[in-house]
Amino acid sequence: MQIAFSLAPVPPFRLDLTAWTIRRRPENLMDRWDGESYRRVLAIGCDAVRVTVTQSGGTTTPVLHVVAAGAPHGVFTEAIIAAAIERLLGIRIDLQPFYRAAQKDARLQELTARYRGVKPPRFPTVFEALVNGIACQQLSLTVGITLLNRLSAACGLGFPSPTGIQYAFPCPKDLAGMTVEKLRPLGFSRNKSRALIELASAVAEERLDLEGLANLSDGEALARLLELRGVGRWTAEYALLRGLGRTNLFPGDDVGARNNLSRWLHLRKPLDYDRVAQVLAKWRQYAGLIYFHLLVTGLEHSGKLAAVAPET
């Protein structure tokens, strides 16, 4: 079955730039961008649903056109898919307060003007954010995403197409059914394998309510996350930003993000965790939004993202 519907993001919005804040690397096989459409496979119950999103109307009057192939019958299916897209693409977030603040700061205004319309994305679940964080610990992002591709192929639902199978991110129950011996050949260390299985089991068995962390303050949620096996400060802050949408947070242990920040501010000395907080102090409430804007600058700087065209 296939369903189609439209969504209207809070303007301004650019699907191309926002898709890259999720994709992060061309090697990402779960979040795909072909220059016109964003594609991801979602696990809805026992079904793999391939969602394709395109944009019309330009940056200032955006309309997203959604086509979901393989969608199961049911009155709530469209609502489930729409909620996932709203979260993935940040389409309900109003960035006008951020833009107004940028008008008072030349450096920030230059950054926001160039990438106007990029929204802060969130993974569909906090669980996925944590698994991403654990997988990428102490590795390059490219290697971490390669491990996540393998993990999805090993235990995620697959959607067949003429160009091959695209996999959904594994559900907790699917990952909980794996063993250390099965994860090790995928490239995960023994410690990471244990951490992933333990996390997935706790969520699948409803002993751990990760989505409930949304009701806690940043400090309380951070403390809860740090109690989990394999979760350190970087992974916890990463999950708060990319899983819970705490856009006031900039993961200060993120080496790539620190490099992007240092390049933007033209700093001579390397940044450490404390120094990141110091240089972002005057923009504290928008630190996470700066993180995502700088992610796009880093992709453009490295040549992974084609030169950004002006907004329309």
The 8 nearest C-alpha neighbors of each residue, nearest first, counted from 0:
[[1, 69, 70, 68, 71, 2, 72, 67],
 [0, 2, 68, 67, 69, 70, 3, 66],
 [3, 1, 67, 66, 68, 0, 4, 70],
 [4, 2, 66, 65, 67, 1, 5, 64],
 [3, 5, 65, 64, 66, 2, 6, 77],
 [6, 4, 64, 63, 65, 62, 7, 3],
 [5, 7, 63, 62, 8, 64, 4, 65],
 [6, 8, 62, 63, 61, 9, 5, 90],
 [9, 7, 90, 10, 91, 61, 6, 62],
 [8, 10, 91, 90, 93, 11, 92, 7],
 [11, 9, 12, 59, 8, 60, 61, 58],
 [10, 12, 116, 59, 58, 9, 115, 13],
 [11, 13, 116, 58, 10, 117, 61, 14],
 [14, 12, 116, 15, 117, 58, 16, 17],
 [13, 15, 17, 16, 18, 12, 54, 117],
 [16, 14, 18, 13, 17, 19, 34, 35],
 [17, 15, 19, 117, 18, 14, 13, 20],
 [16, 18, 117, 14, 20, 19, 15, 118],
 [17, 19, 15, 21, 16, 20, 14, 22],
 [18, 20, 22, 21, 16, 17, 23, 15],
 [19, 21, 17, 18, 23, 22, 291, 16],
 [22, 20, 19, 18, 23, 120, 17, 30],
 [21, 23, 19, 30, 24, 20, 27, 18],
 [24, 22, 19, 20, 21, 25, 27, 298],
 [23, 25, 26, 22, 27, 141, 303, 19],
 [26, 24, 27, 23, 22, 303, 28, 31],
 [27, 25, 24, 28, 145, 141, 144, 22],
 [26, 28, 25, 29, 24, 30, 22, 144],
 [29, 27, 30, 26, 31, 148, 165, 166],
 [30, 28, 27, 39, 31, 166, 167, 165],
 [31, 29, 39, 22, 28, 27, 38, 32],
 [32, 30, 38, 37, 28, 29, 39, 33],
 [31, 33, 37, 36, 34, 38, 18, 30],
 [34, 32, 35, 36, 31, 37, 38, 15],
 [33, 35, 32, 36, 15, 37, 31, 14],
 [34, 36, 33, 53, 32, 37, 15, 54],
 [37, 35, 53, 52, 32, 33, 34, 51],
 [36, 38, 32, 52, 31, 51, 18, 53],
 [39, 37, 51, 31, 50, 30, 36, 52],
 [38, 40, 30, 50, 29, 49, 41, 31],
 [41, 39, 49, 167, 48, 50, 166, 47],
 [40, 42, 48, 167, 47, 43, 49, 39],
 [41, 43, 47, 46, 167, 44, 48, 156],
 [44, 42, 46, 45, 41, 47, 48, 71],
 [43, 45, 46, 42, 47, 71, 41, 170],
 [44, 46, 43, 42, 47, 156, 71, 48],
 [47, 45, 43, 44, 42, 48, 71, 70],
 [46, 48, 42, 156, 158, 41, 157, 40],
 [49, 47, 69, 41, 70, 40, 68, 46],
 [50, 48, 40, 68, 67, 39, 41, 47],
 [49, 51, 67, 39, 38, 66, 40, 48],
 [52, 50, 38, 66, 37, 65, 36, 67],
 [53, 51, 65, 37, 36, 64, 63, 38],
 [52, 54, 36, 64, 63, 35, 37, 65],
 [55, 53, 63, 62, 64, 14, 61, 56],
 [54, 56, 62, 57, 61, 63, 53, 64],
 [55, 57, 61, 60, 62, 58, 54, 59],
 [58, 56, 311, 61, 55, 59, 60, 54],
 [57, 59, 12, 11, 311, 61, 13, 60],
 [58, 60, 11, 10, 57, 61, 12, 311],
 [61, 59, 56, 57, 58, 10, 62, 11],
 [62, 60, 56, 57, 58, 55, 59, 7],
 [61, 63, 7, 55, 54, 56, 6, 64],
 [64, 62, 54, 6, 5, 53, 7, 65],
 [63, 65, 5, 53, 52, 54, 4, 62],
 [64, 66, 52, 4, 3, 51, 5, 63],
 [67, 65, 3, 51, 50, 2, 68, 52],
 [68, 66, 50, 2, 1, 49, 70, 48],
 [69, 67, 1, 49, 70, 48, 0, 66],
 [68, 70, 48, 0, 1, 71, 67, 47],
 [69, 71, 48, 68, 0, 1, 67, 72],
 [72, 70, 69, 73, 0, 76, 46, 43],
 [71, 73, 70, 76, 74, 0, 75, 69],
 [74, 72, 75, 76, 71, 77, 70, 78],
 [73, 75, 76, 77, 72, 78, 71, 79],
 [74, 76, 78, 73, 77, 79, 72, 80],
 [75, 77, 79, 78, 73, 74, 80, 71],
 [76, 78, 80, 79, 75, 81, 74, 2],
 [77, 79, 81, 75, 76, 80, 82, 74],
 [80, 78, 76, 82, 77, 81, 75, 83],
 [81, 79, 83, 77, 82, 78, 84, 76],
 [80, 82, 78, 84, 83, 79, 77, 85],
 [83, 81, 85, 79, 80, 84, 78, 86],
 [82, 84, 80, 86, 81, 85, 123, 87],
 [85, 83, 87, 81, 86, 82, 88, 80],
 [86, 84, 82, 90, 89, 83, 88, 87],
 [85, 87, 89, 83, 84, 121, 88, 123],
 [88, 86, 121, 84, 120, 122, 85, 89],
 [87, 89, 120, 90, 85, 86, 84, 17],
 [90, 88, 120, 86, 85, 118, 119, 92],
 [89, 91, 8, 85, 88, 92, 9, 118],
 [92, 90, 9, 89, 8, 93, 85, 86],
 [93, 91, 90, 89, 94, 9, 118, 119],
 [92, 94, 95, 9, 91, 10, 96, 90],
 [93, 95, 97, 96, 92, 98, 118, 11],
 [94, 96, 98, 97, 93, 99, 100, 11],
 [97, 95, 99, 98, 94, 100, 93, 101],
 [98, 96, 100, 94, 95, 99, 101, 285],
 [97, 99, 101, 95, 100, 96, 94, 102],
 [98, 100, 96, 102, 101, 97, 95, 103],
 [101, 99, 97, 98, 102, 103, 96, 104],
 [100, 102, 108, 98, 107, 104, 103, 99],
 [101, 103, 99, 100, 108, 104, 98, 105],
 [102, 104, 101, 100, 105, 99, 108, 107],
 [105, 103, 101, 107, 102, 106, 108, 100],
 [106, 104, 108, 107, 109, 103, 102, 101],
 [107, 105, 109, 108, 104, 110, 101, 264],
 [108, 106, 101, 110, 109, 104, 105, 111],
 [107, 109, 101, 105, 111, 110, 106, 102],
 [108, 110, 112, 106, 107, 111, 105, 113],
 [111, 109, 107, 108, 113, 112, 114, 106],
 [112, 110, 108, 114, 115, 113, 109, 107],
 [113, 111, 115, 109, 110, 114, 108, 107],
 [112, 114, 111, 110, 115, 109, 309, 307],
 [115, 113, 111, 112, 117, 116, 110, 292],
 [114, 116, 112, 111, 117, 113, 11, 310],
 [115, 117, 12, 11, 13, 118, 114, 58],
 [116, 118, 17, 16, 13, 115, 114, 12],
 [117, 119, 89, 17, 120, 116, 88, 12],
 [120, 118, 89, 291, 288, 121, 117, 88],
 [121, 119, 88, 87, 89, 118, 21, 86],
 [122, 120, 241, 87, 242, 86, 244, 123],
 [121, 123, 124, 242, 87, 128, 241, 127],
 [122, 124, 83, 87, 86, 121, 127, 125],
 [125, 123, 126, 127, 122, 242, 128, 210],
 [124, 126, 242, 128, 127, 209, 129, 210],
 [127, 125, 124, 129, 128, 130, 209, 171],
 [128, 126, 130, 124, 125, 129, 131, 122],
 [127, 129, 125, 131, 242, 238, 126, 130],
 [130, 128, 132, 126, 131, 127, 238, 133],
 [129, 131, 127, 133, 132, 128, 134, 126],
 [132, 130, 128, 134, 129, 133, 127, 135],
 [131, 133, 234, 129, 135, 130, 134, 136],
 [132, 134, 130, 136, 135, 131, 129, 234],
 [133, 135, 131, 132, 143, 136, 130, 146],
 [136, 134, 143, 132, 138, 133, 140, 131],
 [135, 137, 133, 138, 134, 132, 234, 143],
 [138, 136, 135, 139, 134, 143, 133, 140],
 [139, 137, 135, 136, 143, 142, 140, 141],
 [138, 140, 142, 141, 143, 135, 137, 136],
 [139, 141, 143, 142, 144, 135, 138, 24],
 [142, 140, 144, 139, 143, 145, 24, 26],
 [143, 141, 145, 139, 140, 144, 138, 146],
 [144, 142, 135, 140, 146, 145, 141, 134],
 [143, 145, 147, 141, 146, 142, 27, 140],
 [144, 146, 142, 148, 143, 147, 141, 149],
 [147, 145, 149, 143, 144, 148, 150, 142],
 [146, 148, 144, 150, 149, 145, 151, 143],
 [149, 147, 145, 151, 146, 150, 144, 28],
 [150, 148, 152, 146, 147, 151, 153, 185],
 [149, 151, 147, 153, 148, 152, 146, 154],
 [152, 150, 155, 168, 148, 153, 149, 154],
 [151, 153, 149, 150, 155, 154, 166, 148],
 [154, 152, 150, 151, 149, 155, 185, 148],
 [153, 155, 151, 152, 169, 173, 150, 174],
 [156, 154, 169, 151, 167, 168, 152, 166],
 [155, 157, 167, 166, 47, 42, 154, 158],
 [156, 158, 166, 165, 164, 47, 167, 155],
 [157, 159, 165, 164, 47, 166, 160, 49],
 [160, 158, 164, 163, 157, 165, 161, 162],
 [159, 161, 163, 162, 164, 158, 165, 157],
 [160, 162, 163, 159, 164, 158, 165, 157],
 [163, 161, 160, 164, 159, 165, 158, 28],
 [164, 162, 160, 161, 159, 165, 158, 157],
 [163, 165, 159, 158, 160, 157, 166, 162],
 [164, 166, 158, 157, 159, 163, 40, 29],
 [167, 165, 157, 156, 155, 151, 152, 40],
 [166, 168, 40, 155, 41, 156, 42, 169],
 [167, 169, 151, 155, 166, 170, 29, 41],
 [170, 168, 155, 151, 154, 173, 174, 167],
 [169, 171, 173, 172, 174, 168, 155, 42],
 [172, 170, 199, 174, 203, 173, 175, 202],
 [171, 173, 175, 203, 170, 174, 176, 199],
 [174, 172, 170, 176, 175, 171, 154, 169],
 [173, 175, 171, 176, 177, 172, 199, 169],
 [174, 176, 200, 199, 172, 196, 173, 177],
 [177, 175, 174, 173, 172, 178, 196, 200],
 [178, 176, 174, 175, 181, 196, 179, 182],
 [179, 177, 181, 180, 182, 176, 196, 192],
 [178, 180, 182, 192, 181, 183, 193, 189],
 [179, 181, 178, 183, 182, 184, 177, 189],
 [182, 180, 178, 179, 183, 177, 184, 185],
 [183, 181, 179, 185, 180, 184, 187, 192],
 [182, 184, 187, 185, 186, 180, 181, 179],
 [185, 183, 186, 182, 181, 187, 180, 179],
 [186, 184, 182, 183, 187, 149, 146, 150],
 [185, 187, 184, 183, 146, 188, 182, 149],
 [188, 186, 183, 185, 192, 182, 191, 189],
 [189, 187, 191, 190, 192, 183, 186, 182],
 [188, 190, 192, 191, 193, 179, 187, 183],
 [191, 189, 193, 192, 188, 194, 229, 187],
 [190, 192, 194, 188, 193, 189, 187, 195],
 [193, 191, 189, 195, 179, 190, 194, 187],
 [192, 194, 190, 196, 191, 195, 197, 189],
 [193, 195, 191, 197, 228, 229, 192, 196],
 [196, 194, 198, 192, 197, 193, 199, 191],
 [197, 195, 175, 199, 193, 198, 194, 200],
 [196, 198, 200, 194, 195, 199, 193, 201],
 [199, 197, 195, 201, 196, 200, 194, 202],
 [200, 198, 171, 175, 196, 202, 201, 197],
 [201, 199, 175, 203, 197, 202, 198, 204],
 [200, 202, 206, 198, 207, 204, 199, 203],
 [203, 201, 207, 205, 199, 204, 200, 206],
 [204, 202, 200, 172, 171, 205, 201, 199],
 [203, 205, 201, 202, 206, 200, 207, 172],
 [206, 204, 202, 207, 203, 201, 208, 200],
 [205, 207, 201, 204, 202, 208, 203, 200],
 [206, 208, 202, 201, 205, 209, 204, 203],
 [209, 207, 211, 210, 205, 202, 206, 212],
 [208, 210, 211, 212, 125, 207, 126, 202],
 [209, 211, 212, 208, 213, 125, 124, 243],
 [212, 210, 213, 209, 208, 214, 215, 207],
 [211, 213, 214, 210, 215, 209, 220, 208],
 [214, 212, 211, 215, 210, 243, 220, 216],
 [213, 215, 212, 211, 216, 210, 220, 219],
 [216, 214, 212, 213, 220, 219, 217, 211],
 [215, 217, 219, 218, 220, 214, 213, 212],
 [216, 218, 220, 219, 221, 215, 239, 245],
 [219, 217, 221, 216, 220, 222, 215, 223],
 [218, 220, 222, 216, 221, 217, 215, 223],
 [219, 221, 223, 217, 222, 218, 215, 212],
 [222, 220, 218, 224, 219, 223, 217, 235],
 [221, 223, 219, 225, 220, 224, 218, 226],
 [224, 222, 220, 226, 221, 225, 219, 227],
 [225, 223, 221, 226, 222, 227, 235, 220],
 [224, 226, 222, 227, 223, 230, 231, 221],
 [225, 227, 224, 223, 228, 222, 230, 231],
 [228, 226, 225, 224, 230, 229, 223, 198],
 [227, 229, 194, 230, 226, 197, 198, 225],
 [228, 230, 194, 227, 231, 191, 133, 190],
 [231, 229, 225, 228, 234, 227, 235, 224],
 [232, 230, 234, 233, 225, 235, 229, 224],
 [231, 233, 235, 234, 236, 230, 225, 252],
 [232, 234, 236, 252, 235, 231, 237, 250],
 [235, 233, 132, 237, 231, 236, 232, 230],
 [234, 236, 238, 232, 237, 233, 224, 221],
 [237, 235, 239, 233, 238, 250, 234, 232],
 [236, 238, 234, 240, 235, 239, 241, 233],
 [239, 237, 242, 235, 128, 241, 236, 240],
 [238, 240, 243, 236, 237, 242, 245, 241],
 [241, 239, 245, 244, 237, 238, 243, 242],
 [240, 242, 121, 238, 244, 237, 239, 243],
 [241, 243, 125, 238, 128, 121, 122, 239],
 [244, 242, 239, 245, 240, 241, 213, 125],
 [243, 245, 240, 246, 241, 242, 121, 239],
 [246, 244, 240, 247, 239, 243, 248, 287],
 [245, 247, 287, 248, 244, 288, 240, 285],
 [246, 248, 284, 286, 287, 285, 245, 283],
 [249, 247, 287, 246, 286, 245, 240, 250],
 [248, 250, 287, 286, 251, 290, 247, 240],
 [251, 249, 236, 252, 253, 237, 233, 248],
 [250, 252, 272, 253, 249, 275, 257, 276],
 [253, 251, 233, 250, 272, 254, 271, 257],
 [252, 254, 256, 251, 255, 250, 257, 233],
 [255, 253, 257, 256, 252, 258, 251, 259],
 [254, 256, 258, 257, 253, 259, 297, 294],
 [255, 257, 259, 253, 258, 254, 260, 290],
 [258, 256, 260, 254, 259, 255, 261, 253],
 [257, 259, 261, 255, 256, 260, 262, 254],
 [258, 260, 256, 262, 257, 261, 293, 297],
 [261, 259, 257, 263, 258, 262, 256, 264],
 [260, 262, 258, 266, 264, 263, 259, 265],
 [263, 261, 265, 259, 260, 264, 258, 266],
 [264, 262, 260, 261, 265, 259, 293, 266],
 [263, 265, 261, 266, 262, 260, 106, 259],
 [266, 264, 262, 263, 261, 267, 260, 268],
 [267, 265, 261, 264, 268, 262, 269, 263],
 [266, 268, 265, 269, 261, 262, 270, 264],
 [267, 269, 266, 270, 261, 265, 271, 274],
 [270, 268, 267, 271, 261, 266, 258, 257],
 [271, 269, 274, 275, 257, 268, 272, 261],
 [270, 272, 274, 273, 275, 269, 251, 252],
 [273, 271, 251, 275, 274, 252, 276, 270],
 [274, 272, 276, 275, 271, 277, 251, 270],
 [273, 275, 277, 271, 276, 272, 270, 278],
 [276, 274, 272, 277, 273, 278, 251, 270],
 [277, 275, 279, 273, 274, 278, 280, 272],
 [276, 278, 274, 280, 275, 279, 273, 281],
 [279, 277, 275, 280, 276, 274, 281, 282],
 [278, 280, 276, 282, 277, 281, 283, 275],
 [281, 279, 283, 277, 282, 278, 276, 275],
 [280, 282, 283, 279, 278, 284, 277, 285],
 [283, 281, 279, 280, 285, 284, 286, 289],
 [284, 282, 280, 286, 285, 281, 279, 247],
 [283, 285, 247, 286, 282, 246, 248, 287],
 [284, 286, 247, 288, 283, 282, 287, 246],
 [285, 287, 247, 289, 283, 249, 248, 288],
 [288, 286, 246, 248, 290, 249, 247, 289],
 [289, 287, 291, 290, 285, 286, 246, 292],
 [288, 290, 292, 286, 287, 291, 293, 285],
 [291, 289, 287, 293, 288, 292, 249, 294],
 [292, 290, 294, 288, 293, 289, 119, 287],
 [293, 291, 289, 295, 294, 290, 288, 296],
 [294, 292, 296, 290, 295, 291, 259, 289],
 [295, 293, 291, 297, 292, 296, 290, 298],
 [294, 296, 298, 293, 292, 297, 299, 291],
 [297, 295, 293, 299, 294, 298, 300, 292],
 [296, 298, 300, 294, 295, 299, 259, 293],
 [299, 297, 295, 303, 304, 301, 296, 300],
 [298, 300, 304, 296, 302, 297, 301, 303],
 [301, 299, 297, 298, 302, 296, 303, 304],
 [302, 300, 298, 299, 303, 297, 304, 296],
 [301, 303, 299, 304, 300, 298, 305, 306],
 [304, 302, 298, 301, 299, 305, 25, 24],
 [305, 303, 299, 298, 302, 306, 301, 307],
 [304, 306, 307, 299, 302, 303, 298, 308],
 [307, 305, 299, 308, 304, 302, 300, 303],
 [308, 306, 305, 309, 299, 304, 113, 114],
 [307, 309, 306, 310, 305, 113, 311, 114],
 [310, 308, 307, 311, 113, 114, 115, 112],
 [309, 311, 58, 308, 115, 57, 116, 13],
 [310, 57, 58, 309, 59, 56, 308, 60]]
